[in-house]
């Protein structure tokens, strides 16, 4: 399991502690140049912490992948979840079930299909998700309802994707590449609550604009 984390000392410990122990071999927190106690809180909760000093959501995820790639025993499935406690780690069994039981390659935890706590997603996030998934459907002929960060993918398929994005385009790059390569993709409903602390992306105008631009650029770049 990979958890990218940048200044999430108030949420990361709860995320790690609520991950079902019986289905996870190792929890890897990718500390992305945090200036708070994110790393120590993650260690206290039982996670492996690796450091990624180059800022960027994609950079953190890539560091986690590199760590797993270097291990002698590779995972069967990799699950990604954010460190802000907005997703529900206990829902992981339903997230991986389509891979484990039905032969899927990639499963997106869709917040659009689940229950959203009031205020958990901003209007610009909701619009951005709708726009991005509509473009994916129009261009790549596959219907997603969300670009949610809570997702699971087979390790061998993750390697095939050759992920490259270092910032905000990470999630959409994974989905578009998976569709283009003919992977078997699906979604499951997940619930979503208000994150702990302020979002570094949707919590600022600059972050929102930059993320939106990068997501749209990635969708068109991969055509």
C-alpha angles and dihedrals in degrees: 000000000000124000117183109206135184116175095335100139091137097053111025096075093054091047092053095045093051096052109110105255096204095066102036124080096188137358112216118194112195104209103210104203093299118181096199134060096288093121097047092045090052092049091049089055092053103261129137108242123208124181126236111178095181105090121231137095092245092047090056093049092047090053090054091050091049090052092052092045090058094053119100093226111053122206122250093216131018120208122197122202134164122249097228097087093240093122124059110244090196088069091068095103091061090045095057096036095090089055096042098041108023108033100252121154103203130024123189119202100227117210088186089065095044137057117291119204110229109270095012092117125034122230089251091054092051092048093045092052091049093049095046095047091045090054091048090052092048097044104030100027096233125116120226123163098200146020090216120170094223102087144136131214137174111259094233091050091049088056090051091055093063091207114216112165114112102190139018098342095068100102097044092045090058094049097045094045091048091053093046091052092051096246120164106254133180142158135231126197117257130180122238133202137185110290122241109255129357121315115245089213113031091026093071134046091229093051092048094050095045093047092049093049093049094048093051092044090052093050092054095037092061096054 
